[in-house]
Amino acid sequence: MTEIEEKIAHLTRQVDDLSDEVARQQCELDRLRLFVDRLMVRERERAAEGSGGVVLGDERPPHY
């Protein structure tokens, strides 16, 4: 009986630890989703302004 109680206590601890980890990961996902949403809004605004050009590494700047 003691062995079963120890296993239950161990499993209960593992479930609590996993629950805490899932909650932490959910907070991180929420934060990252907000960050991506902000980046998407910024990119849409930049594309609407027409300043979304790509600069190539070997391309000379316009002032040369």
C-alpha positions in Angstrom: 0.0 0.0 0.0 2.8 2.4 0.8 4.4 1.8 -2.6 1.2 2.7 -4.3 0.8 5.9 -2.2 4.4 6.8 -3.1 3.7 6.3 -6.8 0.5 8.3 -6.6 2.4 11.1 -4.9 5.2 11.0 -7.5 2.7 11.0 -10.4 0.7 13.9 -8.8 3.9 15.9 -8.6 4.7 15.2 -12.2 1.2 16.2 -13.3 1.6 19.5 -11.4 5.0 20.1 -12.9 3.7 19.4 -16.4 0.7 21.6 -15.8 3.0 24.5 -14.7 5.1 24.0 -17.8 2.1 24.0 -20.1 0.8 27.2 -18.5 4.3 28.8 -19.0 4.4 27.8 -22.6 0.9 29.2 -23.2 2.0 32.5 -21.8 5.0 32.4 -24.1 2.8 31.5 -27.1 0.4 34.4 -26.3 3.4 36.8 -26.1 4.8 35.6 -29.4 1.5 35.8 -31.2 1.1 39.4 -30.0 4.6 40.1 -31.3 3.9 38.5 -34.7 0.6 40.4 -35.0 2.5 43.7 -34.4 5.1 42.8 -36.9 2.4 41.9 -39.5 0.7 45.3 -38.9 4.0 47.1 -39.3 4.8 45.2 -42.5 1.3 45.9 -43.9 1.8 49.6 -43.1 5.3 49.6 -44.7 4.0 47.8 -47.8 1.2 50.3 -48.1 3.7 53.2 -48.0 5.7 51.5 -50.8 9.0 51.4 -48.8 9.1 47.6 -48.6 12.0 47.2 -51.0 14.7 44.6 -50.6 18.3 45.7 -50.5 20.7 43.2 -51.9 24.2 42.8 -50.4 26.1 43.7 -53.6 23.9 46.6 -54.6 25.4 50.1 -54.3 23.5 52.7 -52.3 21.8 55.4 -54.4 24.2 58.1 -53.3 27.2 56.5 -55.2 
